[in-house]
């Protein structure tokens, strides 16, 4: 320090501080921040996969709705043809008028059902395009049906669970958060340890109207009213008493670590349950689809028999209408089983962390 003194001293300094030892606190903080950043990226990937699954499920629901409307339209045309044929039979007094009335009632119910399903399809289309970021769906749009028919699959639930725990981004993110919290415990514990810092300073000190001017030790020259000053040195800081603050922080971070471990365990159990349920659902829908194929064959044969019986005057119109309704129900069940299979397959990929 130059020996220049005054009642008013002006000083400007540039101070640099370099940490040499902090008990690993800074390294742990950096590593924890990196783990949390990675966890957030994986969380984003999981959110993206969930959105893709939602879009896919709505897409397949629309395909199923389109097929259902096709079946309803086919049934409507068939009933209209029957109504025309019965009307001709009524004119020649070979059928009762009540048969015509029953057919018209069934046709009216079918038309109401078609209107209801068309409204459902319109809502599903709007939802799909909203999920895709569009303001409104184009008019009269029809999605291309590229859904394959369900095929027999052999699923190993154990391998699927193992793949899910390895690939699911949300599980990996939870593990990263657990590791980050363990590092934060180390950060809290480092508060008990001393720290060493290298500190340097360089600046200017000015005495506007010095009242006392000293001399330099060696050259014996008088000091000036403005001199550059600086220092460099090492500082050792030892925490002797913190009032329990550090210990309380360690207990807090340790409790948060235990909570993170419990969340990870809960997520693991949830992944196991979701994977197993999705795999069983896929196999169940395959069995349903195969069963509905036989139901359609039986319904078609029953409708053929009842049509011949009615034409020959040995059947009742109620039996014919019930046979047509049974065929429509079998086709609808087949359609739902096919769509449910594709949705459950997408759900299984989501549960196992597969590519959607």
C-alpha positions in Angstrom: 0.0 0.0 0.0 1.5 3.4 -0.9 1.9 5.7 2.0 -0.4 8.5 0.9 -3.2 9.4 3.3 -6.1 11.8 3.2 -9.5 12.2 4.8 -11.0 11.1 1.4 -9.6 8.1 -0.4 -10.9 6.9 -3.8 -10.3 3.3 -4.8 -11.2 1.1 -7.7 -10.3 -2.6 -7.7 -10.6 -5.7 -9.9 -10.8 -8.8 -7.8 -10.3 -12.4 -9.0 -11.2 -15.5 -6.9 -10.2 -19.0 -7.8 -11.5 -21.9 -5.7 -8.7 -24.5 -5.0 -10.6 -26.8 -2.5 -14.2 -26.8 -1.4 -14.6 -30.4 -0.2 -16.0 -31.5 -3.6 -19.0 -29.2 -3.3 -18.5 -27.4 -6.7 -17.9 -30.6 -8.5 -21.0 -32.3 -7.0 -23.1 -29.2 -7.8 -21.9 -29.3 -11.4 -22.6 -33.0 -11.8 -26.0 -32.7 -10.1 -27.0 -29.9 -12.6 -25.9 -32.1 -15.5 -27.9 -35.0 -14.2 -31.0 -32.8 -13.8 -30.5 -31.4 -17.3 -30.4 -34.9 -18.8 -33.4 -36.0 -16.8 -35.5 -33.1 -18.2 -34.5 -34.1 -21.8 -35.6 -37.6 -21.1 -38.8 -36.3 -19.6 -39.4 -34.4 -22.8 -38.9 -37.6 -24.9 -41.4 -39.4 -22.7 -43.9 -36.6 -23.2 -43.4 -36.7 -26.9 -44.0 -40.5 -26.9 -47.2 -40.1 -24.9 -48.4 -37.6 -27.5 -47.5 -40.0 -30.3 -49.5 -42.7 -28.6 -52.5 -40.5 -28.1 -52.5 -39.5 -31.8 -52.1 -43.1 -32.8 -54.9 -44.3 -30.6 -57.3 -41.6 -31.9 -56.2 -42.5 -35.5 -57.1 -46.1 -35.0 -60.3 -45.2 -33.3 -61.3 -43.1 -36.4 -60.5 -46.1 -38.6 -62.7 -48.3 -36.5 -65.5 -45.7 -36.6 -65.2 -45.5 -40.4 -65.5 -49.3 -40.7 -68.4 -49.3 -38.4 -70.2 -46.6 -40.5 -69.5 -48.7 -43.6 -71.2 -51.7 -41.9 -74.1 -49.6 -40.8 -74.5 -48.2 -44.3 -74.4 -51.7 -45.8 -77.1 -52.9 -43.3 -79.2 -49.9 -44.1 -79.1 -50.7 -47.8 -79.9 -54.3 -47.1 -82.9 -53.3 -44.9 -84.1 -50.8 -47.6 -84.0 -53.6 -50.2 -86.0 -55.8 -47.8 -88.5 -53.1 -47.3 -89.0 -52.7 -51.0 -89.4 -56.4 -51.4 -91.8 -56.7 -48.5 -93.8 -53.7 -49.9 -94.2 -55.6 -53.2 -95.3 -58.7 -51.3 -97.8 -56.6 -49.4 -99.3 -55.3 -52.7 -99.9 -58.8 -53.9 -101.2 -59.9 -50.5 -98.3 -62.3 -49.9 -97.0 -60.5 -46.8 -98.7 -58.8 -43.8 -98.5 -55.0 -43.6 -97.2 -55.4 -40.1 -94.0 -56.9 -41.6 -93.5 -53.7 -43.6 -94.0 -51.5 -40.5 -91.5 -53.6 -38.5 -89.0 -53.2 -41.2 -89.5 -49.4 -41.4 -89.1 -49.2 -37.6 -85.8 -51.1 -37.8 -84.7 -48.9 -40.6 -85.5 -45.8 -38.6 -83.5 -47.0 -35.6 -80.6 -47.8 -37.9 -80.7 -44.3 -39.4 -80.6 -42.8 -35.9 -77.6 -44.9 -35.0 -75.8 -43.8 -38.2 -76.4 -40.1 -37.3 -75.0 -40.8 -33.8 -71.9 -42.6 -35.1 -71.3 -39.9 -37.7 -71.2 -37.3 -34.9 -68.8 -39.4 -32.9 -66.5 -39.7 -36.0 -66.6 -35.9 -36.5 -65.5 -35.4 -32.8 -62.7 -37.9 -33.2 -61.5 -36.2 -36.4 -61.5 -32.8 -34.7 -59.5 -34.3 -31.8 -57.0 -35.9 -34.1 -56.3 -32.7 -36.0 -56.2 -30.7 -32.8 -53.5 -33.0 -31.4 -51.6 -32.6 -34.7 -51.7 -28.8 -34.3 -54.4 -27.9 -36.9 -57.1 -25.5 -36.1 -59.8 -27.5 -37.8 -60.0 -30.7 -39.9 -60.6 -30.5 -43.6 -64.2 -31.2 -44.7 -65.2 -34.7 -45.7 -61.7 -36.0 -44.9 -61.3 -39.8 -44.8 -58.2 -41.4 -43.3 -56.4 -44.0 -45.3 -56.7 -47.4 -43.7 -53.3 -49.0 -43.4 -54.0 -51.1 -40.3 -53.0 -54.7 -40.7 -55.1 -57.6 -39.4 -54.0 -59.0 -36.0 -51.7 -62.0 -36.2 -50.8 -64.5 -33.6 -48.0 -63.2 -31.4 -45.8 -64.9 -28.7 -45.0 -62.3 -26.0 -42.5 -62.9 -23.2 -43.6 -60.7 -20.4 -40.3 -61.0 -18.5 -38.3 -59.8 -21.5 -40.8 -57.0 -22.1 -40.4 -55.8 -18.5 -36.6 -56.0 -18.8 -36.8 -53.9 -22.0 -39.1 -51.4 -20.4 -36.8 -50.8 -17.5 -33.9 -50.4 -19.9 -35.6 -48.2 -22.5 -38.3 -46.1 -20.9 -37.1 -42.4 -20.8 -39.2 -41.6 -17.7 -37.5 -44.4 -15.7 -34.1 -43.3 -16.8 -34.9 -39.7 -15.9 -36.0 -40.8 -12.4 -32.7 -42.6 -12.0 -30.8 -39.4 -13.1 -32.8 -37.4 -10.5 -31.9 -39.9 -7.9 -28.2 -39.6 -8.7 -28.5 -35.8 -8.8 -30.1 -35.9 -5.3 -27.3 -38.1 -4.0 -24.8 -35.5 -5.3 -26.8 -32.8 -3.5 -26.3 -34.7 -0.3 -22.6 -34.6 -0.9 -22.9 -30.9 -1.5 -24.6 -30.4 1.9 -22.0 -32.5 3.7 -19.2 -30.4 2.1 -20.4 -27.6 4.3 -18.6 -29.1 7.2 -15.2 -29.0 5.4 -12.8 -26.1 5.0 -12.3 -24.3 1.7 -9.2 -22.8 0.1 -9.3 -19.9 -2.3 -6.7 -18.1 -4.3 -7.5 -14.4 -4.3 -5.9 -11.6 -6.2 -6.7 -7.9 -6.6 -5.5 -5.0 -8.7 -6.7 -1.5 -8.8 -6.0 2.3 -8.3 -6.1 4.3 -5.1 -6.3 8.1 -5.2 -6.0 10.8 -2.5 -7.4 14.1 -4.0 -5.6 16.3 -1.5 -3.1 14.3 0.4 -2.3 15.5 3.9 0.6 13.0 4.5 2.8 11.6 1.8 5.2 8.7 2.5 8.2 7.3 0.8 9.1 4.1 -0.9 11.3 1.8 1.3 14.0 1.2 -1.2 14.1 4.2 -3.5 13.1 6.7 -0.9 11.0 8.4 -3.5 7.8 10.1 -2.4 4.6 8.3 -3.1 2.1 9.9 -5.5 -1.4 10.9 -4.8 -2.6 8.2 -7.4 -1.0 4.8 -7.2 -1.8 1.3 -8.5 -2.3 -1.2 -5.8 -2.8 -4.9 -5.6 -2.3 -8.1 -3.7 -2.4 -11.9 -4.2 -2.8 -14.6 -1.6 -4.5 -17.8 -0.4 -7.4 -17.8 2.0 -8.3 -20.7 4.2 -11.9 -20.7 5.6 -12.8 -23.1 8.3 -16.4 -23.5 9.5 -16.2 -23.6 13.3 -19.8 -22.8 14.2 -22.8 -22.7 11.8 -25.6 -22.9 14.4 -26.7 -26.3 13.1 -27.4 -25.0 9.6 -25.2 -27.4 7.8 -26.4 -30.4 9.7 -30.0 -29.4 9.1 -29.3 -29.1 5.4 -27.7 -32.5 5.3 -30.8 -34.0 7.0 -33.1 -32.2 4.5 -31.2 -33.5 1.4 -31.0 -37.0 2.9 -34.8 -37.0 3.3 -35.2 -35.9 -0.2 -32.9 -38.7 -1.4 -35.1 -41.2 0.4 -38.2 -39.8 -1.2 -36.5 -40.0 -4.6 -35.7 -43.7 -4.0 -39.3 -44.4 -3.1 -40.5 -42.6 -6.2 -38.1 -44.7 -8.4 -39.4 -47.9 -6.8 -43.0 -46.9 -7.3 -42.3 -46.1 -10.9 -40.6 -49.4 -11.4 -43.7 -51.2 -10.0 -45.9 -49.1 -12.2 -43.9 -50.0 -15.3 -44.1 -53.7 -14.5 -47.8 -53.5 -14.1 -48.3 -51.4 -17.3 -46.2 -53.7 -19.3 -47.8 -56.9 -18.1 -51.3 -55.5 -18.5 -50.6 -54.2 -22.0 -49.1 -57.6 -23.1 -52.2 -59.4 -21.8 -54.4 -56.9 -23.5 -52.7 -57.5 -26.9 -53.1 -61.3 -26.6 -56.7 -60.9 -25.5 -57.6 -58.7 -28.5 -56.0 -61.2 -30.8 -58.2 -64.0 -29.4 -61.2 -61.7 -29.6 -60.5 -61.0 -33.3 -60.2 -64.6 -34.1 -63.5 -65.4 -32.3 -65.4 -62.6 -34.2 -64.3 -64.0 -37.5 -66.3 -67.2 -36.7 -69.2 -65.1 -35.5 -69.3 -63.3 -38.8 -69.4 -66.5 -40.7 -72.2 -67.9 -38.6 -74.2 -64.6 -38.8 -73.9 -64.6 -42.6 -75.1 -68.1 -42.8 -78.0 -67.4 -40.5 -79.0 -64.4 -42.5 -78.9 -66.4 -45.7 -81.1 -69.1 -44.2 -83.6 -66.6 -42.8 -83.8 -64.8 -46.1 -84.6 -68.0 -48.0 -87.2 -69.0 -45.3 -88.9 -65.7 -45.6 -89.0 -65.7 -49.4 -90.5 -69.2 -49.3 -93.1 -68.0 -46.8 -91.8 -70.2 -44.0 -90.1 -67.6 -41.9 -91.0 -64.5 -40.0 -89.9 -61.0 -40.7 -88.7 -60.6 -37.1 -86.3 -63.5 -37.5 -84.9 -61.9 -40.7 -84.4 -58.5 -39.1 -82.8 -60.2 -36.1 -80.4 -62.1 -38.4 -79.4 -58.8 -40.1 -78.9 -57.2 -36.7 -76.8 -60.1 -35.5 -74.5 -59.8 -38.6 -74.1 -56.1 -38.0 -73.2 -56.8 -34.4 -70.7 -59.4 -35.4 -69.0 -57.1 -37.9 -69.0 -54.3 -35.3 -67.4 -56.6 -32.7 -64.8 -57.7 -35.3 -64.0 -54.1 -36.1 -63.7 -53.1 -32.4 -61.4 -56.1 -31.8 -59.1 -55.2 -34.7 -58.9 -51.5 -33.6 -58.4 -52.5 -29.9 -55.6 -54.7 -31.0 -53.7 -51.9 -32.7 -54.3 -49.5 -29.8 -53.1 -52.1 -27.3 -50.1 -52.8 -29.4 -49.2 -49.1 -29.4 -49.8 -49.0 -25.7 -47.4 -51.9 -25.2 -44.7 -50.0 -27.2 -45.4 -47.0 -25.0 -45.1 -49.1 -21.8 -41.8 -50.7 -23.0 -40.3 -47.5 -24.3 -40.4 -48.7 -27.9 -40.4 -46.5 -31.0 -44.0 -45.3 -31.8 
